[in-house]
Amino acid sequence: MVNKKEIEHVSKLMKIDVNDHAEYVDKVHAMINYFDILDSAGVESEEISMPEISLSCLREDEYIAFDEKLIEKLNHYKGTYVRAPKMSS
C-alpha cells in the first residue's frame, strides 16, 4: 500500500518536518483501510431527497454596506494579523 519512501515524498511536497516517517506508515494504512470500509458500505442505492424550490421563492440579493473594518472586530486581532489557535498533532 504505502511505504516509508512515499511518506517522505509527501511530507517534502507538503513542507512538513517529519522525524520518523515509518511511524506514519501504519497510520496511513489505518486510514486507507477505513476508507475501504466506507467504500464497501453499500450506500449507492440510498436516495437523497431535496425539496424543489422555485427561483421565485428565493430572496433577492441585496448589498448592505458595512462601514466598519471587520478585521478590527475579531477577538484575536493583533496589528496586521489574526492569531489562530494552535494545531495539535
Secondary structure as GFF3:
##gff-version 3
##sequence-region A 1 89
A	DSSP	alpha_helix	4	13	.	.	.	ID=ss1
A	DSSP	alpha_helix	21	39	.	.	.	ID=ss2
A	DSSP	three_ten_helix	55	57	.	.	.	ID=ss3
A	DSSP	three_ten_helix	70	73	.	.	.	ID=ss4
A	DSSP	beta_strand	77	78	.	.	.	ID=ss5
A	DSSP	beta_strand	81	82	.	.	.	ID=ss6
###
